[in-house]
Every structure is written in C-alpha cells, then in structure tokens.
Amino acid sequence: EQDYIQTSRIVNTQEWSLSFNRDLSSDSSARVWYSQRDRDETPGRATLDQTLAARYNREVARDLTLSAETAYTWRTPEDRATAEGWWIGLRVRKDF
C-alpha cells in the first residue's frame, strides 16, 4: 500500500489542483482531488470554477483496467445556476 499527495499549478494561469492517492492493493487504487480555476472573462465579474472528484481503478485482467468516477463541479460567485452539476462515469481501458 502506498499513499501520496500531489499538487499542480499551471504556469501563467490561476488554475491549480490537489489530489490524494492511495494504492489499495497491487491491482487497485483510489484518488480524490479538488481543482479550481479563476475565470476573469468579464471585467468586474470574476468567477471561480471548482471541482471535487473521486476515482477508483481496478485491474480486472492483464492489460485491462476498470475505472469508476464521480465528481461535482460548481462556479462561484457569479453564474452559479449555469455551471453547477455532477457526473458519474464508468470506463474500461485496454493496454496494447
């Protein structure tokens, strides 16, 4: 089992993220992360896009990984009604 924390910031932008990762076993892992991006598109109306997400990965066979993900995203303080929501995803990846 291995735990680690990652941070990132995109140079010359107001975008950054923080993630917590954990290897649960030799074939599975979990990740939780938060990201935010300042949007300064209209003078006097700065908004902040934020996302909180979680992902579970499991290697179900050699070269085949199953991932389940859920996230919630929101925008503050302006335009909240147009950019608030959540998603759930299920994905299969085959390595060749």
Order of alpha helices (4+ residues) and beta strands (2+ residues): beta-beta-beta-beta-beta-beta
